[in-house]
Amino acid sequence: MNRYTTRTRRGRLTVVAAGTVAAALVLAGCGSSGSSPAPTDSQAAADVDPDAVIEAGISYSLSGSFDPILASGAVTQAANWHIFEGLVDLDPVTREAAPALAAAMPTQVDDTTYEVDIREDATFQNGEPVTVDDVIFSFERTMDPAQSSFFASFVDFIDTVEAVDEDTVRITTDYPFSLVNERLGVVKIVPKALVEADPEAFGANPVGSGPYSLVSAVPDDAVVFERYDDYNGPRPALAAGMNWNLLADPAARVTAMSSGTIQAMEDVPYIDVETLAATADVETVQSFGLLFMMFNTQSAPFDDPKVRQAFFYALDMDKIIETGMLGNAEAATSFLPKDHPNYNEASTVYTYDPEKAQELLEEAGVSDMSLTLLTTDTGWVKEVAPLIKESLDAVGINTTLDIGQSGAQYKKVDAGEYQVMVAPGDPSVFGNDPDILMRWWYGDNVWPTTRYRWAETPEFAELTELLDTAVQQTGDEQQETWNETFDLLSEEVPLYPLFHRKLPTAWSADNLVGFAPVPTTGLSFLDVGVAAQ
């Protein structure tokens, strides 16, 4: 896959084309970021100050538990990349699977059986050894319906996890599943004794086997980490610790970055990219993260796909992207962005065609439509919402905007008290294979059953059958089945992307060694250190 990124280095704009990433079946995500590769162990020893602390600026607020079966927030997810390990983890930057707590990649015994050796002498951050019992416990609690684990559906292909010997587990799947390596990282390994003693306390004070341990986490202030010196895995901490400064105010993040108070920041405001480039390195990376439009399909006339399609044809996406996003997005031509290794152009691609939008509304018998369009108050969403309203108004859809905090808006959605919603989303933080990305919104969960209310339709049944078939296939056959799902979604559009956004990240290459932006929310400091002075 060629992954293109726009980089601003101290005011100089260049386009960086990363090399092609080889893929046998399906890679779990995007390839090289275009940044310098992480240093080798010998390079790191010479180039970084092991006593230095990384200072970062984080844009999202801290909320919820760090417990890996509950953590779904942007901050807790990114923090857990550093605190916990799965048997196999996806690299946050390249999105490629590699051994983490496992000594090597899983050995496939037969179509439904895998064996994994645990890394010798691995310990948790409280000094206790990681055991086979901890691994089995971690999988079983993630898969247990009684736990209401947020991630259970991502590993529901697993039947059993059992001990082979004191350092090996056997994983048996319900059926041949082609994405085992990409999914094992969903389950982070936790110490059984600590979790069973007090799950709530564990969520506030997590203990994993990763390179950094959590010292403190204060909402609206900072998340503080320190190096776990006894970590013996493949990605040891190269800094003494990290301070993640929680700077929700974009101006505060930009000021901190330009003044040198922090060494890296996520979510650079689009309007500040050029200015910040005078004092920092800025790279804009195409992400899966999208803005979607969702309909209450049980509320007429949105039960008719022609009406839903009309909304997409009505939107002047060029204007929305250029004016609202300052060009930092790519109009959707399929469910996946073009740089995804499994991208295939959908059978229906929505271009700006107001006449077609009006024709479809007429064919559906709809005229003089008035509606309230729900959106969230995310900064960049607020910029595009008036432009969406302008396009809809222009084809005779009298639109009133209801912009509000995400939680409050979803309460209306879940109660069925809405017609159309526009909102952001990015499940690629959990994984980047097409199955996990589609099942986030189109699996047997709250989205089709309660939100866009499409779960009882024959089209949903068809989509589910296609998804279930694809994960048992490989290669071209698998891709062809996924292509069918992309086509179906593009035609039915109960929930469908308007565009996939680009993510600008800033950092100081003079101060950080081995840093690269991630193509999703968050920052990764795995294999990153502070430059020795």
Order of alpha helices (4+ residues) and beta strands (2+ residues): beta-beta-alpha-beta-alpha-beta-beta-beta-beta-alpha-beta-beta-alpha-alpha-alpha-beta-beta-beta-alpha-beta-alpha-beta-alpha-beta-alpha-beta-alpha-beta-alpha-beta-alpha-alpha-alpha-beta-beta-beta
